[in-house]
Amino acid sequence: MTPSPCPFCNGKNISVVEGTTFRWRHVNCDECGANGPEVRIQTVGEGTKEQWEERAIELAIVQWNLRISNNL
């Protein structure tokens, strides 16, 4: 899944970064610093750390893209 451009500066340099703690991820605009809502990464249970990270990145992008569509 690809993040939509930033709703504030239309920047396309978007990354998923660690949030307030290692358990959270959010999308960040590398051009203006805007960020999306944080999503919690799974830290226990079935799956591997890599799978958990991949899922958290996916969810962070989904939340960023929803925020974009809600602002239009």
C-alpha positions as CSV (number, residue, x, y, z in Angstrom):
1,M,0.0,0.0,0.0
2,T,1.3,3.5,-0.9
3,P,0.7,6.5,1.3
4,S,-1.2,9.4,-0.3
5,P,0.6,12.8,-0.6
6,C,0.6,15.0,2.5
7,P,-2.7,17.0,2.9
8,F,-0.8,20.1,4.1
9,C,2.1,20.5,1.7
10,N,1.3,17.9,-1.0
11,G,4.7,16.3,-0.2
12,K,5.4,12.9,-1.6
13,N,8.3,12.0,0.7
14,I,6.4,10.0,3.3
15,S,7.7,7.5,5.7
16,V,6.4,5.3,8.5
17,V,8.3,6.0,11.8
18,E,8.3,4.9,15.4
19,G,5.7,6.8,17.5
20,T,5.7,7.8,21.1
21,T,7.2,4.4,22.1
22,F,8.5,1.4,20.3
23,R,5.0,0.0,20.3
24,W,3.5,2.6,18.1
25,R,4.0,3.6,14.4
26,H,2.7,6.5,12.4
27,V,3.2,8.1,8.9
28,N,5.3,11.2,8.8
29,C,5.7,13.7,6.0
30,D,9.4,14.2,5.6
31,E,8.8,17.6,3.9
32,C,6.7,19.5,6.4
33,G,6.7,17.2,9.5
34,A,2.9,16.5,9.5
35,N,2.1,13.1,10.9
36,G,-0.9,10.7,11.0
37,P,-2.5,8.9,13.8
38,E,-0.5,6.3,15.7
39,V,-1.3,2.6,15.5
40,R,-0.1,0.0,17.9
41,I,2.3,-2.7,16.8
42,Q,1.6,-6.2,18.0
43,T,4.3,-7.4,20.4
44,V,3.1,-10.8,21.5
45,G,1.2,-13.8,20.0
46,E,1.4,-15.5,16.7
47,G,3.6,-14.3,13.9
48,T,7.1,-12.9,13.7
49,K,8.4,-9.5,14.6
50,E,8.8,-8.8,10.9
51,Q,5.1,-9.7,10.3
52,W,4.0,-7.5,13.2
53,E,6.1,-4.6,11.8
54,E,4.7,-5.1,8.3
55,R,1.1,-5.1,9.6
56,A,1.7,-2.0,11.7
57,I,3.2,-0.1,8.7
58,E,0.2,-1.2,6.6
59,L,-2.3,0.0,9.3
60,A,-0.4,3.3,9.7
61,I,-0.7,4.0,6.0
62,V,-4.4,3.1,6.0
63,Q,-5.0,5.6,8.8
64,W,-3.0,8.3,6.9
65,N,-4.9,7.7,3.8
66,L,-8.2,7.8,5.6
67,R,-7.2,11.2,7.1
68,I,-6.4,12.5,3.7
69,S,-9.8,11.5,2.3
70,N,-11.6,12.9,5.3
71,N,-9.9,16.3,4.8
72,L,-10.9,16.7,1.2
